[in-house]
Amino acid sequence: MKRFSPVGLLLSFSLLLLASLAQGQNYITLASTTSTQNSGLFAHILPQFTRVSGIEVRVVAVGTGQALRLARNGDADVLLVHHRPSEERFVADQHGVSRQDVMYNDFLIVGPAQDSAGIQGLRDAVAALKKVAKSSAAFVSRGDDSGTHKKELGLWQSAAVEPGADAGAWYRETGSGMGATLNTASAMNAYALVDRGTWLSFKNKGSLQVMVEGDSRLFNPYGVILVNPQKHPHIKETEGNRFIQWLVSPPGQQAIAAFQINGEALFHPNKR
């Protein structure tokens, strides 16, 4: 029987440990939204990227506003969110290197089957929200500075309604993610704004149905940005860029398009 010296065994163990630690360091941190995480998109596409690159992607899924703050503080290598004005400001302020289109879907206004505000079938989201406010029908907002919340506030502004000032008991803010907000809307038989990806993957719809869709103002683009390594030297620039380039490459775009529920795509590739 071949014998190994204690020194040889220790050396072998040390090399294995170092290799394991090195492999564990081959990752990037991605600050993104609850919609990309909770819809199941990342569970579908990220293992494909890891297989071809050897790079693990660790996702911090929060609202867009919080994701932007994390990235601004250098607590993420890459940012993938869905509020273009905020993304462009992030780059203009030199917190990010550049923004690239990745994919899009759209927002929906959903509500209870009885539709007390009478908005089902409208294709004008602003007119629909005016009717909700006028009827004082229950509306549930995320209220969390997410991309969805920012979109909702913009629509209320276009409707000349200030929920914080004008709304009474009919307007509720959950301060939480899309899934929890939909659960509240379902329990209250209330209206809500939701991205299509989360809606298609959401199981507890109750009496909620799609009320308004198809308005161009409900377009929902997602962008990806490398956090600026000149501001934060610890940013993993090479690995982050490799992830971004994969996302916008034909294999990455095909992976996004292939993510479907009951034959319906939750996100559409949008690299231009």
C-alpha positions as a Markdown table, in Angstrom:
| # | Residue | x | y | z |
|---|---|---|---|---|
| 1 | Met | 0.0 | 0.0 | 0.0 |
| 2 | Lys | 1.3 | 3.4 | -1.0 |
| 3 | Arg | 2.0 | 5.7 | 2.0 |
| 4 | Phe | 1.6 | 9.5 | 2.0 |
| 5 | Ser | 3.7 | 11.6 | 4.4 |
| 6 | Pro | 1.8 | 14.0 | 6.7 |
| 7 | Val | 3.6 | 16.9 | 4.9 |
| 8 | Gly | 2.3 | 15.6 | 1.5 |
| 9 | Leu | -1.2 | 15.2 | 2.8 |
| 10 | Leu | -1.2 | 18.7 | 4.3 |
| 11 | Leu | 0.1 | 20.1 | 1.0 |
| 12 | Ser | -2.6 | 18.3 | -1.0 |
| 13 | Phe | -5.3 | 19.5 | 1.4 |
| 14 | Ser | -4.0 | 23.1 | 1.2 |
| 15 | Leu | -4.0 | 23.0 | -2.6 |
| 16 | Leu | -7.5 | 21.7 | -2.7 |
| 17 | Leu | -8.6 | 24.3 | -0.2 |
| 18 | Leu | -7.0 | 27.1 | -2.2 |
| 19 | Ala | -8.6 | 25.8 | -5.4 |
| 20 | Ser | -12.0 | 25.8 | -3.8 |
| 21 | Leu | -11.5 | 29.3 | -2.4 |
| 22 | Ala | -10.4 | 30.5 | -5.8 |
| 23 | Gln | -13.5 | 29.0 | -7.5 |
| 24 | Gly | -15.7 | 30.5 | -4.8 |
| 25 | Gln | -14.3 | 34.0 | -5.6 |
| 26 | Asn | -15.2 | 33.7 | -9.3 |
| 27 | Tyr | -18.5 | 35.5 | -9.0 |
| 28 | Ile | -20.1 | 38.9 | -9.5 |
| 29 | Thr | -22.8 | 40.7 | -7.6 |
| 30 | Leu | -25.9 | 41.8 | -9.6 |
| 31 | Ala | -28.2 | 44.4 | -8.1 |
| 32 | Ser | -31.6 | 43.9 | -9.8 |
| 33 | Thr | -35.3 | 44.0 | -9.3 |
| 34 | Thr | -37.8 | 41.7 | -7.6 |
| 35 | Ser | -39.6 | 41.3 | -11.0 |
| 36 | Thr | -36.6 | 39.6 | -12.6 |
| 37 | Gln | -36.0 | 37.4 | -9.6 |
| 38 | Asn | -39.5 | 36.5 | -8.6 |
| 39 | Ser | -40.7 | 35.8 | -12.1 |
| 40 | Gly | -38.1 | 33.0 | -12.3 |
| 41 | Leu | -36.1 | 34.6 | -15.1 |
| 42 | Phe | -32.8 | 34.5 | -13.3 |
| 43 | Ala | -33.3 | 30.9 | -12.3 |
| 44 | His | -33.7 | 30.1 | -16.0 |
| 45 | Ile | -30.8 | 32.2 | -17.6 |
| 46 | Leu | -28.1 | 32.5 | -15.0 |
| 47 | Pro | -27.1 | 28.8 | -14.8 |
| 48 | Gln | -26.6 | 29.0 | -18.6 |
| 49 | Phe | -24.2 | 31.9 | -18.2 |
| 50 | Thr | -22.3 | 30.2 | -15.4 |
| 51 | Arg | -21.9 | 27.0 | -17.5 |
| 52 | Val | -20.2 | 28.8 | -20.3 |
| 53 | Ser | -18.2 | 31.3 | -18.2 |
| 54 | Gly | -17.5 | 29.7 | -14.9 |
| 55 | Ile | -18.7 | 32.9 | -13.3 |
| 56 | Glu | -21.4 | 32.7 | -10.6 |
| 57 | Val | -23.9 | 35.6 | -10.5 |
| 58 | Arg | -25.1 | 36.4 | -7.0 |
| 59 | Val | -28.4 | 38.4 | -7.2 |
| 60 | Val | -29.5 | 41.1 | -4.7 |
| 61 | Ala | -33.2 | 41.5 | -5.7 |
| 62 | Val | -34.7 | 44.7 | -4.4 |
| 63 | Gly | -36.7 | 47.6 | -5.8 |
| 64 | Thr | -35.1 | 49.6 | -8.6 |
| 65 | Gly | -34.5 | 52.6 | -6.3 |
| 66 | Gln | -32.7 | 50.5 | -3.7 |
| 67 | Ala | -30.7 | 48.6 | -6.4 |
| 68 | Leu | -29.5 | 52.0 | -7.8 |
| 69 | Arg | -28.4 | 53.0 | -4.3 |
| 70 | Leu | -26.5 | 49.7 | -3.8 |
| 71 | Ala | -24.7 | 50.2 | -7.1 |
| 72 | Arg | -24.0 | 53.8 | -6.4 |
| 73 | Asn | -22.3 | 52.7 | -3.1 |
| 74 | Gly | -20.2 | 50.1 | -5.0 |
| 75 | Asp | -22.1 | 47.2 | -3.4 |
| 76 | Ala | -22.7 | 45.5 | -6.7 |
| 77 | Asp | -20.7 | 45.0 | -9.9 |
| 78 | Val | -23.6 | 45.1 | -12.4 |
| 79 | Leu | -27.0 | 46.8 | -12.3 |
| 80 | Leu | -30.1 | 45.5 | -14.1 |
| 81 | Val | -33.2 | 47.5 | -13.5 |
| 82 | His | -36.2 | 49.0 | -15.2 |
| 83 | His | -36.6 | 52.7 | -14.9 |
| 84 | Arg | -34.8 | 54.3 | -17.8 |
| 85 | Pro | -34.7 | 57.9 | -16.5 |
| 86 | Ser | -33.0 | 56.8 | -13.3 |
| 87 | Glu | -30.6 | 54.5 | -15.3 |
| 88 | Glu | -29.6 | 57.4 | -17.6 |
| 89 | Arg | -29.1 | 59.7 | -14.6 |
| 90 | Phe | -26.9 | 57.0 | -13.0 |
| 91 | Val | -24.6 | 56.9 | -16.0 |
| 92 | Ala | -24.6 | 60.7 | -16.5 |
| 93 | Asp | -23.5 | 61.0 | -12.8 |
| 94 | Gln | -20.6 | 58.6 | -13.7 |
| 95 | His | -21.8 | 55.9 | -11.3 |
| 96 | Gly | -22.1 | 53.6 | -14.3 |
| 97 | Val | -20.0 | 53.0 | -17.4 |
| 98 | Ser | -22.8 | 52.8 | -20.0 |
| 99 | Arg | -26.4 | 51.5 | -20.3 |
| 100 | Gln | -27.4 | 48.8 | -22.8 |
| 101 | Asp | -30.9 | 47.6 | -23.6 |
| 102 | Val | -31.5 | 44.0 | -22.6 |
| 103 | Met | -35.2 | 43.2 | -22.8 |
| 104 | Tyr | -38.7 | 44.6 | -22.2 |
| 105 | Asn | -42.2 | 43.6 | -21.3 |
| 106 | Asp | -45.1 | 45.8 | -20.3 |
| 107 | Phe | -47.1 | 46.9 | -17.3 |
| 108 | Leu | -50.7 | 46.0 | -16.7 |
| 109 | Ile | -53.4 | 47.5 | -14.5 |
| 110 | Val | -55.2 | 44.6 | -12.8 |
| 111 | Gly | -58.3 | 44.6 | -10.6 |
| 112 | Pro | -61.2 | 42.6 | -9.2 |
| 113 | Ala | -63.6 | 40.9 | -11.5 |
| 114 | Gln | -66.5 | 43.1 | -10.4 |
| 115 | Asp | -64.5 | 46.2 | -11.6 |
| 116 | Ser | -66.3 | 48.9 | -9.6 |
| 117 | Ala | -64.3 | 51.6 | -11.4 |
| 118 | Gly | -65.4 | 50.4 | -14.8 |
| 119 | Ile | -62.0 | 50.3 | -16.5 |
| 120 | Gln | -61.8 | 46.8 | -18.0 |
| 121 | Gly | -60.9 | 46.9 | -21.6 |
| 122 | Leu | -59.6 | 50.5 | -21.7 |
| 123 | Arg | -56.4 | 51.0 | -23.5 |
| 124 | Asp | -55.7 | 54.4 | -21.9 |
| 125 | Ala | -53.9 | 53.8 | -18.6 |
| 126 | Val | -54.2 | 57.5 | -17.5 |
| 127 | Ala | -58.0 | 57.6 | -18.1 |
| 128 | Ala | -58.3 | 54.3 | -16.2 |
| 129 | Leu | -56.5 | 55.7 | -13.2 |
| 130 | Lys | -58.7 | 58.9 | -13.3 |
| 131 | Lys | -61.7 | 56.6 | -13.0 |
| 132 | Val | -60.2 | 54.6 | -10.2 |
| 133 | Ala | -59.6 | 57.8 | -8.2 |
| 134 | Lys | -63.0 | 59.3 | -9.0 |
| 135 | Ser | -64.8 | 56.2 | -7.8 |
| 136 | Ser | -62.5 | 55.8 | -4.8 |
| 137 | Ala | -62.1 | 52.2 | -5.7 |
| 138 | Ala | -59.3 | 50.5 | -3.6 |
| 139 | Phe | -55.9 | 50.7 | -5.2 |
| 140 | Val | -52.8 | 49.0 | -3.8 |
| 141 | Ser | -49.4 | 50.6 | -4.5 |
| 142 | Arg | -45.9 | 49.1 | -3.9 |
| 143 | Gly | -44.9 | 52.4 | -2.4 |
| 144 | Asp | -41.2 | 51.2 | -2.3 |
| 145 | Asp | -39.4 | 53.4 | -4.8 |
| 146 | Ser | -39.2 | 50.4 | -7.2 |
| 147 | Gly | -39.3 | 50.8 | -11.0 |
| 148 | Thr | -43.0 | 49.8 | -10.9 |
| 149 | His | -43.7 | 52.4 | -8.2 |
| 150 | Lys | -41.9 | 55.1 | -10.2 |
| 151 | Lys | -44.0 | 54.2 | -13.2 |
| 152 | Glu | -47.2 | 54.3 | -11.2 |
| 153 | Leu | -46.4 | 57.7 | -9.8 |
| 154 | Gly | -45.7 | 59.0 | -13.3 |
| 155 | Leu | -49.1 | 57.8 | -14.4 |
| 156 | Trp | -50.9 | 59.4 | -11.5 |
| 157 | Gln | -49.1 | 62.6 | -12.3 |
| 158 | Ser | -50.3 | 62.4 | -15.9 |
| 159 | Ala | -53.8 | 61.8 | -14.5 |
| 160 | Ala | -53.5 | 65.0 | -12.3 |
| 161 | Val | -54.0 | 62.9 | -9.2 |
| 162 | Glu | -51.6 | 63.1 | -6.2 |
| 163 | Pro | -52.2 | 59.9 | -4.2 |
| 164 | Gly | -50.3 | 61.2 | -1.1 |
| 165 | Ala | -52.4 | 64.3 | -1.0 |
| 166 | Asp | -55.7 | 63.5 | -2.8 |
| 167 | Ala | -56.2 | 59.9 | -1.8 |
| 168 | Gly | -58.2 | 58.8 | 1.1 |
| 169 | Ala | -58.6 | 55.3 | 2.5 |
| 170 | Trp | -58.9 | 53.9 | -1.0 |
| 171 | Tyr | -55.2 | 54.2 | -1.7 |
| 172 | Arg | -52.9 | 51.9 | 0.2 |
| 173 | Glu | -49.1 | 51.5 | 0.1 |
| 174 | Thr | -47.5 | 48.2 | 1.0 |
| 175 | Gly | -43.9 | 49.3 | 1.1 |
| 176 | Ser | -43.0 | 45.8 | -0.2 |
| 177 | Gly | -42.3 | 43.8 | -3.4 |
| 178 | Met | -44.7 | 43.0 | -6.3 |
| 179 | Gly | -45.7 | 39.6 | -5.0 |
| 180 | Ala | -46.7 | 40.9 | -1.6 |
| 181 | Thr | -48.5 | 43.8 | -3.2 |
| 182 | Leu | -50.5 | 41.5 | -5.4 |
| 183 | Asn | -51.4 | 39.4 | -2.5 |
| 184 | Thr | -52.7 | 42.5 | -0.7 |
| 185 | Ala | -54.7 | 43.5 | -3.8 |
| 186 | Ser | -56.1 | 40.0 | -4.2 |
| 187 | Ala | -57.2 | 40.0 | -0.5 |
| 188 | Met | -58.7 | 43.5 | -0.8 |
| 189 | Asn | -60.3 | 43.1 | -4.2 |
| 190 | Ala | -58.2 | 46.2 | -5.2 |
| 191 | Tyr | -56.6 | 47.5 | -8.4 |
| 192 | Ala | -52.8 | 47.5 | -8.8 |
| 193 | Leu | -50.1 | 48.1 | -11.4 |
| 194 | Val | -47.9 | 45.1 | -12.2 |
| 195 | Asp | -45.3 | 44.1 | -14.7 |
| 196 | Arg | -46.4 | 41.3 | -17.0 |
| 197 | Gly | -43.6 | 38.9 | -16.0 |
| 198 | Thr | -44.6 | 38.9 | -12.4 |
| 199 | Trp | -48.3 | 38.7 | -13.3 |
| 200 | Leu | -47.9 | 35.6 | -15.4 |
| 201 | Ser | -45.9 | 33.8 | -12.7 |
| 202 | Phe | -48.1 | 34.9 | -9.8 |
| 203 | Lys | -50.3 | 32.1 | -8.5 |
| 204 | Asn | -52.6 | 33.8 | -6.0 |
| 205 | Lys | -54.7 | 35.9 | -8.4 |
| 206 | Gly | -58.0 | 35.3 | -6.7 |
| 207 | Ser | -60.6 | 37.4 | -8.5 |
| 208 | Leu | -57.9 | 39.7 | -10.0 |
| 209 | Gln | -58.0 | 40.1 | -13.8 |
| 210 | Val | -56.2 | 42.2 | -16.4 |
| 211 | Met | -58.1 | 45.4 | -16.7 |
| 212 | Val | -55.9 | 47.7 | -18.9 |
| 213 | Glu | -53.1 | 46.8 | -21.3 |
| 214 | Gly | -51.7 | 47.9 | -24.6 |
| 215 | Asp | -51.1 | 51.6 | -23.8 |
| 216 | Ser | -47.6 | 52.7 | -25.1 |
| 217 | Arg | -47.1 | 54.4 | -21.7 |
| 218 | Leu | -47.0 | 51.0 | -20.1 |
| 219 | Phe | -43.9 | 49.9 | -22.0 |
| 220 | Asn | -41.3 | 48.5 | -19.6 |
| 221 | Pro | -37.7 | 48.4 | -20.8 |
| 222 | Tyr | -34.9 | 46.8 | -18.8 |
| 223 | Gly | -31.3 | 48.1 | -19.0 |
| 224 | Val | -27.9 | 46.7 | -17.8 |
| 225 | Ile | -25.0 | 48.8 | -16.6 |
| 226 | Leu | -21.5 | 48.1 | -15.3 |
| 227 | Val | -20.8 | 49.9 | -12.1 |
| 228 | Asn | -18.0 | 52.4 | -12.7 |
| 229 | Pro | -14.7 | 50.8 | -11.6 |
| 230 | Gln | -13.0 | 54.2 | -11.5 |
| 231 | Lys | -15.2 | 55.2 | -8.6 |
| 232 | His | -15.0 | 51.8 | -7.0 |
| 233 | Pro | -11.7 | 50.0 | -7.8 |
| 234 | His | -12.9 | 46.7 | -6.3 |
| 235 | Ile | -15.6 | 46.3 | -9.0 |
| 236 | Lys | -15.0 | 43.1 | -11.0 |
| 237 | Glu | -14.8 | 44.9 | -14.4 |
| 238 | Thr | -13.7 | 41.9 | -16.5 |
| 239 | Glu | -16.3 | 39.5 | -15.1 |
| 240 | Gly | -19.1 | 42.1 | -15.1 |
| 241 | Asn | -18.4 | 43.0 | -18.7 |
| 242 | Arg | -18.4 | 39.3 | -19.7 |
| 243 | Phe | -21.9 | 38.9 | -18.1 |
| 244 | Ile | -23.2 | 42.0 | -19.9 |
| 245 | Gln | -21.8 | 40.9 | -23.2 |
| 246 | Trp | -23.4 | 37.5 | -22.8 |
| 247 | Leu | -26.8 | 39.1 | -21.9 |
| 248 | Val | -26.8 | 41.1 | -25.1 |
| 249 | Ser | -25.3 | 38.3 | -27.3 |
| 250 | Pro | -27.4 | 35.9 | -29.4 |
| 251 | Pro | -27.2 | 33.1 | -26.7 |
| 252 | Gly | -28.2 | 35.5 | -23.9 |
| 253 | Gln | -31.0 | 37.0 | -25.9 |
| 254 | Gln | -32.2 | 33.5 | -26.9 |
| 255 | Ala | -32.2 | 32.4 | -23.3 |
| 256 | Ile | -34.4 | 35.4 | -22.3 |
| 257 | Ala | -36.8 | 34.7 | -25.2 |
| 258 | Ala | -37.0 | 31.0 | -24.3 |
| 259 | Phe | -38.3 | 31.8 | -20.7 |
| 260 | Gln | -42.0 | 31.3 | -21.0 |
| 261 | Ile | -45.1 | 30.3 | -19.0 |
| 262 | Asn | -47.8 | 28.4 | -20.8 |
| 263 | Gly | -46.3 | 29.4 | -24.1 |
| 264 | Glu | -46.2 | 33.1 | -23.3 |
| 265 | Ala | -42.9 | 35.0 | -23.0 |
| 266 | Leu | -42.4 | 36.9 | -19.8 |
| 267 | Phe | -39.7 | 39.1 | -21.3 |
| 268 | His | -38.7 | 40.0 | -24.9 |
| 269 | Pro | -35.1 | 40.4 | -25.9 |
| 270 | Asn | -34.3 | 44.0 | -26.8 |
| 271 | Lys | -30.7 | 44.4 | -27.9 |
| 272 | Arg | -30.5 | 47.0 | -30.6 |
